[in-house]
Structure formats: structure tokens, C-alpha cells
Amino acid sequence: MKTLVTGATGFIGANLVRALLAQNREVRALVRETSDRRNLAGLDVEIAVGDLRDRDSVFRACRGVRRVFHAGALYVSWTEDVEDLRAINVRGTRHVLEGALAAGVERVVHTSCIAAIGSAPEGGWADENAKWDFGDIEDPYAGSKHSAELEVVRIQKTGLPVVIVNPTAPVGGYDLRPAPTGKLLVEYAHRRIPAYADVTLNVVDVEDVARGHLLAEERGTPYERYILGGENLTVHEFFGMLQEATGIPRPALGLPLWTLLVAAWPLHWWADHVTHRPPLLSLPLARMAYKRLAYSHLKAENELGYKPGPVLEAVRRAYAYFDGLGYLPRRPG
């Protein structure tokens, strides 16, 4: 069964490609001409050169495949080009869905995220029915993923079977860029995090996310969402895992949430006007800290058979991968 994967050179996509190959699936990867292809090196995949922003190239990539995993997206907490972000994440999703429909694809799995769902009530957790409430943090990424899910809703009328999966914060191998959670691991290893605010987040092994995609393809109900989560952790607890994995003591200083906004304002301004590079802490991320990011994956467990493993093992794999890329500090000897 020939299967198309968009975003195959990225974090989730590279793990998904490996999960498909482990099932002896024939994989076609949509890859931009300028993409860093190290995550696909040595893998038996067919490369389809194209770009989510280019409708014709996406339609060509969809021809002759039976299944599509749309894992391609620009995942950033800061950008100078919001229009390009939306062109990739929203218009690109439209191109994939319309291309799959034109090609007679049997099923599409759309990789969304929890930023397209909503936050949890105080002391509880959110499920797939949570009301989207991230509009007030002015995060272009969250807004784009919410809009991309609306594209899936729009396509329902055509009859194209699309299943939505919503990963939480993945960690693990093949995080080449790295993504925001992986960047946090790298900054921790370099001892660049002197303090923290004890917010709640949900962290998941990226390999479990990849397996969850395959379960959604096999057992998911079209146009339903499935949260692919792992463990709900406070930052203090998560940093405890990073301490166990690295031997580096977690920061002793806990700060109130408002200090994140105070720190983010100058960092974000400096990125916008001076460095033109992502800041250590963006304003949307600081505002996101006021949301409770605790999630239940009970629906995926009951309907798909999804069973995530321990996050600590994924943290260790992530650090091994980052070490191999030279992202971590040099150790004596």
C-alpha cells in the first residue's frame, strides 16, 4: 500500500516514516527542494519534491497513493512572516485534502495539535471536546492549526475520510531543528534556564505519537479528533526528568507566572527588531503559561488502543540524539 507522508523530514514525520517502514509499507515523502534530508538518510522511501504552498506539486504527490498522513507544518512560537506560516499550515492543509480527494485516496490522517483544541479547567484536564480558547494569546501558530482543522471540517461535505490526531508536546529522536520542547531540553543541558514558573504541560514520547497515527489510520472514526498525549507534568516534575537524564540539577528558583511576561517582552522585541531570530521566550509562549495544558488521551486509548509509555525513556533518547548532532555541551574527556 503506497502511502504519502508530508512533513517527512520533520520531527513527527521522520518517526512516522520509520513506523510505516517497520510495517513494510511503501512510503512516498513530500520534501521541499531545500529541506534538510538527514532524517530520511538511508531509508527506502520515494522522494516527491514539492511544497505545501504549491498546489500542483501537492496534487502530483497525491497521485497513485491510497493513504495520506499530513504531518507537514511550520511549528514555531515566533515568526516574522505570519502570512507564510498560514500559507504552509492552512493553505497547505487545503491543498493536501483537495489533492487527496482528487486522487481518490482512501483515508487521510491529519496531524493537528492541542493548540487547536483548548486548555483544561483548573485542577482538571481537557479532552477532545474542549472549547478553543487560545485566541487571546495571539499565537500565530495556534491560530493556524485551529484554522487548519476548520479546513478538515469543510472537506467533510465531500466524503473524503479524514481522521484528526492532536499530539501534545512530543520528545524523542529525530528532532532535528529542534521543536520548542526539544529546544527546552537543549537549553537545560547548557544550564541556560536559571529559574522556572511551575506551569502544567503534557509530554509524550514521539514514537508513541507515530504509533498513534497508525492506530488512527486503522481504527479512527473520520472527522473525529484523538488526543495523543502522555504524562501531565508540572515543569518542576519535568525538570526532574531532565535532571535524572543529564545529572544536571534542576533550577532551584521558582517564579510567579507574571515574571514570564516581564521577561518575554524584551526578548520578543529584541528578536523582532535586532536579531530576527527566535527568542528564548516568546510572548505567545509566556501567555500560554497561563493556560492549563493538561490533557486526557482516554478517547484514543478506548477507541484506538493507544497506550503511551514512560516519558523519561523518550527524554533519554532525545538527549542521545542531540548529543550525536553536537547540540549538547562537550563533556570532559
C-alpha positions as CSV (number, residue, x, y, z in Angstrom):
1,M,0.0,0.0,0.0
2,K,1.7,3.2,-1.1
3,T,1.4,6.0,1.5
4,L,2.2,9.7,1.2
5,V,3.8,11.5,4.2
6,T,4.0,15.2,4.2
7,G,6.5,16.7,6.7
8,A,8.6,13.6,6.4
9,T,11.8,15.3,7.2
10,G,10.4,16.9,10.4
11,F,10.2,15.6,13.9
12,I,6.9,13.7,13.9
13,G,7.1,12.9,10.2
14,A,10.5,11.2,10.5
15,N,9.3,9.0,13.3
16,L,6.1,8.3,11.4
17,V,8.0,7.2,8.3
18,R,10.0,4.8,10.4
19,A,6.8,3.3,11.9
20,L,5.4,2.8,8.4
21,L,8.5,1.2,7.1
22,A,8.5,-1.2,10.1
23,Q,5.1,-2.4,8.7
24,N,6.7,-2.9,5.3
25,R,4.7,0.0,3.8
26,E,5.7,1.7,0.6
27,V,6.4,5.3,1.6
28,R,6.4,8.4,-0.6
29,A,7.7,11.6,1.1
30,L,6.8,15.1,0.1
31,V,10.0,17.0,0.5
32,R,10.9,20.6,-0.3
33,E,13.9,21.1,-2.7
34,T,15.7,22.9,0.1
35,S,14.8,20.6,3.0
36,D,17.5,19.1,5.2
37,R,17.0,15.4,4.4
38,R,19.2,13.9,7.2
39,N,16.2,12.4,8.9
40,L,15.5,10.3,5.8
41,A,19.1,9.3,5.1
42,G,19.4,5.6,4.3
43,L,15.7,5.0,4.3
44,D,13.9,3.2,1.5
45,V,11.5,6.0,0.6
46,E,10.4,7.6,-2.6
47,I,11.0,11.3,-2.7
48,A,8.4,13.6,-4.2
49,V,9.8,17.1,-4.5
50,G,7.2,19.7,-3.7
51,D,6.0,22.3,-1.3
52,L,2.7,22.6,0.7
53,R,2.3,26.1,-0.7
54,D,2.4,24.8,-4.2
55,R,-0.9,23.2,-5.1
56,D,0.3,21.5,-8.2
57,S,3.2,19.7,-6.5
58,V,0.9,18.5,-3.7
59,F,-1.6,17.1,-6.2
60,R,1.2,15.3,-8.1
61,A,2.5,13.8,-4.8
62,C,-1.0,12.5,-4.0
63,R,-1.5,10.6,-7.3
64,G,-1.2,6.9,-7.0
65,V,-1.3,6.6,-3.2
66,R,-4.0,5.1,-1.1
67,R,-3.3,6.7,2.2
68,V,-2.0,10.2,3.2
69,F,-0.5,11.3,6.5
70,H,-0.4,15.1,6.6
71,A,2.3,15.8,9.2
72,G,3.7,18.8,7.4
73,A,3.5,22.1,9.2
74,L,5.7,25.1,10.3
75,Y,5.9,24.6,14.1
76,V,7.3,27.8,15.7
77,S,6.4,30.0,18.6
78,W,7.8,33.1,16.9
79,T,8.0,34.2,13.2
80,E,8.4,37.4,11.3
81,D,6.3,36.1,8.4
82,V,2.8,35.2,9.7
83,E,1.4,35.1,6.2
84,D,3.9,32.4,5.2
85,L,3.1,30.5,8.4
86,R,-0.6,30.4,7.4
87,A,0.3,29.6,3.8
88,I,2.0,26.5,5.0
89,N,-0.3,25.4,7.8
90,V,-3.7,26.4,6.5
91,R,-3.5,26.7,2.7
92,G,-1.1,23.7,2.7
93,T,-3.7,21.6,4.5
94,R,-6.3,22.6,2.0
95,H,-4.0,21.6,-0.8
96,V,-3.4,18.2,0.8
97,L,-7.1,17.5,1.4
98,E,-8.1,18.6,-2.1
99,G,-5.2,16.7,-3.7
100,A,-6.2,13.5,-1.8
101,L,-9.8,13.9,-2.8
102,A,-8.8,14.3,-6.5
103,A,-6.6,11.3,-6.3
104,G,-9.2,9.0,-4.8
105,V,-7.2,8.5,-1.6
106,E,-8.9,6.1,0.8
107,R,-8.1,7.8,4.1
108,V,-6.2,10.9,5.4
109,V,-4.7,11.3,8.9
110,H,-4.3,15.0,9.7
111,T,-1.7,15.9,12.3
112,S,-3.0,18.7,14.3
113,C,-2.0,19.6,17.9
114,I,-3.5,20.5,21.3
115,A,-3.2,24.2,20.4
116,A,-6.2,23.6,18.0
117,I,-8.3,22.2,20.9
118,G,-8.2,24.3,24.1
119,S,-6.9,24.4,27.6
120,A,-8.0,22.5,30.7
121,P,-10.0,23.8,33.7
122,E,-8.2,24.5,36.9
123,G,-7.3,21.2,38.6
124,G,-8.6,19.1,35.7
125,W,-7.8,18.1,32.2
126,A,-9.1,18.8,28.7
127,D,-10.4,16.3,26.2
128,E,-11.3,16.5,22.5
129,N,-14.4,18.5,23.2
130,A,-12.7,21.4,24.9
131,K,-13.6,24.8,23.5
132,W,-10.7,26.5,21.7
133,D,-9.5,29.4,23.9
134,F,-6.1,30.2,22.6
135,G,-7.2,33.2,20.5
136,D,-6.4,35.6,23.3
137,I,-2.7,34.7,23.5
138,E,-2.1,36.0,19.9
139,D,-0.1,33.0,18.9
140,P,0.0,32.7,15.0
141,Y,0.9,29.0,15.2
142,A,-2.1,28.1,17.4
143,G,-4.4,30.2,15.2
144,S,-3.1,28.5,12.1
145,K,-3.6,25.0,13.4
146,H,-7.2,25.9,14.5
147,S,-7.8,27.2,11.0
148,A,-6.3,24.0,9.5
149,E,-8.8,21.9,11.4
150,L,-11.6,24.1,10.0
151,E,-10.3,23.0,6.6
152,V,-10.9,19.4,7.6
153,V,-14.5,20.3,8.7
154,R,-15.0,22.0,5.3
155,I,-13.9,18.9,3.5
156,Q,-16.5,16.7,5.3
157,K,-19.1,17.5,2.7
158,T,-17.1,15.8,0.0
159,G,-16.9,12.5,1.8
160,L,-13.1,12.3,2.0
161,P,-12.4,10.2,5.2
162,V,-10.1,12.4,7.4
163,V,-9.1,11.5,10.9
164,I,-7.5,14.1,13.1
165,V,-4.8,13.4,15.7
166,N,-3.7,16.0,18.3
167,P,-0.3,15.3,19.8
168,T,0.7,17.1,23.0
169,A,4.4,18.0,23.5
170,P,6.5,15.3,21.9
171,V,10.1,14.4,22.9
172,G,12.4,11.9,21.4
173,G,14.7,11.2,18.5
174,Y,14.9,12.9,15.0
175,D,14.1,16.4,16.5
176,L,16.5,17.9,14.0
177,R,15.5,21.6,14.3
178,P,14.7,21.2,17.3
179,A,11.0,21.8,18.1
180,P,10.1,24.0,21.1
181,T,10.1,21.1,23.6
182,G,13.4,19.8,22.3
183,K,14.9,23.2,22.4
184,L,14.0,23.3,26.1
185,L,15.9,20.1,26.6
186,V,19.0,21.6,24.9
187,E,18.8,24.9,26.8
188,Y,18.5,22.9,30.1
189,A,21.6,20.9,29.2
190,H,23.5,24.2,28.6
191,R,22.3,25.5,32.0
192,R,20.6,28.5,30.4
193,I,17.5,28.1,32.4
194,P,18.1,29.8,35.8
195,A,14.5,29.7,37.0
196,Y,11.1,28.4,36.1
197,A,7.4,29.0,36.6
198,D,5.6,25.9,37.6
199,V,3.1,25.5,34.9
200,T,1.4,22.3,33.8
201,L,2.1,20.6,30.4
202,N,1.5,17.2,28.8
203,V,4.6,15.5,27.4
204,V,4.6,12.4,25.2
205,D,7.1,10.0,23.5
206,V,7.2,10.9,19.8
207,E,7.4,7.2,19.0
208,D,4.0,6.8,20.7
209,V,2.7,9.7,18.6
210,A,3.9,7.9,15.5
211,R,2.2,4.7,16.5
212,G,-0.9,6.7,17.4
213,H,-1.1,7.9,13.8
214,L,-1.1,4.3,12.5
215,L,-3.8,3.4,15.0
216,A,-5.9,6.4,13.9
217,E,-5.5,5.3,10.3
218,E,-6.6,1.8,11.1
219,R,-9.3,2.4,13.7
220,G,-10.2,6.1,13.8
221,T,-13.6,7.5,13.0
222,P,-13.5,10.0,10.2
223,Y,-13.7,13.7,11.3
224,E,-13.1,12.7,14.9
225,R,-10.2,14.1,17.0
226,Y,-7.9,11.9,19.0
227,I,-5.5,13.4,21.6
228,L,-2.2,11.6,21.5
229,G,-0.9,12.5,24.9
230,G,1.5,11.1,27.5
231,E,2.0,12.4,31.1
232,N,0.6,15.5,32.7
233,L,3.5,17.1,34.5
234,T,4.4,20.3,36.2
235,V,7.5,22.0,34.9
236,H,9.1,21.1,38.3
237,E,8.4,17.4,37.6
238,F,9.5,17.6,34.0
239,F,12.8,19.2,35.0
240,G,13.2,16.4,37.5
241,M,13.2,14.0,34.5
242,L,15.8,16.2,32.7
243,Q,17.9,16.1,35.9
244,E,17.7,12.3,36.0
245,A,18.7,12.1,32.3
246,T,21.5,14.6,32.4
247,G,22.8,14.7,36.0
248,I,22.3,18.5,35.9
249,P,20.4,19.9,38.9
250,R,17.1,21.5,38.0
251,P,16.8,25.2,38.8
252,A,16.1,25.9,42.4
253,L,14.3,29.2,41.8
254,G,10.6,29.1,41.1
255,L,8.9,32.3,39.9
256,P,5.3,33.5,39.6
257,L,3.8,33.5,36.2
258,W,3.8,37.2,35.7
259,T,7.6,37.2,35.6
260,L,7.5,35.2,32.3
261,L,5.6,38.1,30.7
262,V,8.1,40.6,32.1
263,A,11.0,38.5,30.6
264,A,9.3,37.8,27.3
265,W,8.6,41.4,26.3
266,P,12.2,42.5,25.9
267,L,13.3,39.1,24.4
268,H,10.4,39.2,21.9
269,W,11.2,42.9,21.0
270,W,14.9,42.1,20.5
271,A,14.0,39.2,18.2
272,D,11.6,41.3,16.2
273,H,13.9,44.4,15.8
274,V,17.5,43.2,16.3
275,T,18.4,39.5,15.9
276,H,15.5,38.4,13.7
277,R,15.9,35.0,15.3
278,P,13.6,33.1,17.6
279,P,13.8,34.4,21.2
280,L,14.4,32.1,24.2
281,L,10.9,33.0,25.4
282,S,8.3,34.5,23.0
283,L,5.2,36.4,24.1
284,P,2.8,33.7,22.9
285,L,4.7,31.1,24.9
286,A,4.6,33.3,28.0
287,R,0.9,33.9,27.6
288,M,0.4,30.1,27.0
289,A,1.8,29.5,30.5
290,Y,-1.4,31.0,31.9
291,K,-3.3,28.1,30.3
292,R,-3.5,24.7,32.0
293,L,-2.1,22.3,29.4
294,A,-3.3,19.0,30.9
295,Y,-4.9,16.5,28.6
296,S,-6.7,13.2,28.6
297,H,-5.9,10.6,26.0
298,L,-8.7,8.3,27.2
299,K,-10.6,8.5,23.9
300,A,-7.6,7.4,21.9
301,E,-7.0,4.6,24.5
302,N,-10.6,3.3,24.3
303,E,-11.2,3.7,20.6
304,L,-7.8,3.2,19.1
305,G,-5.9,1.0,21.6
306,Y,-3.4,3.8,22.2
307,K,-1.1,3.2,25.1
308,P,1.8,5.6,25.6
309,G,4.9,4.6,27.5
310,P,7.1,6.4,30.0
311,V,8.3,9.9,29.0
312,L,11.7,9.5,30.8
313,E,12.8,7.0,28.2
314,A,11.9,9.4,25.4
315,V,13.8,12.2,27.2
316,R,16.9,9.9,27.3
317,R,16.6,9.1,23.6
318,A,16.2,12.8,22.8
319,Y,19.4,13.6,24.6
320,A,21.3,10.8,22.9
321,Y,20.1,12.2,19.5
322,F,21.0,15.8,20.4
323,D,24.4,14.6,21.6
324,G,25.1,12.9,18.3
325,L,24.3,16.1,16.5
326,G,26.6,18.1,18.7
327,Y,23.8,20.2,20.2
328,L,24.9,19.5,23.8
329,P,27.8,20.9,25.8
330,R,31.1,19.0,25.4
331,R,31.8,16.7,28.3
332,P,35.3,16.3,29.8
333,G,37.2,13.5,28.1
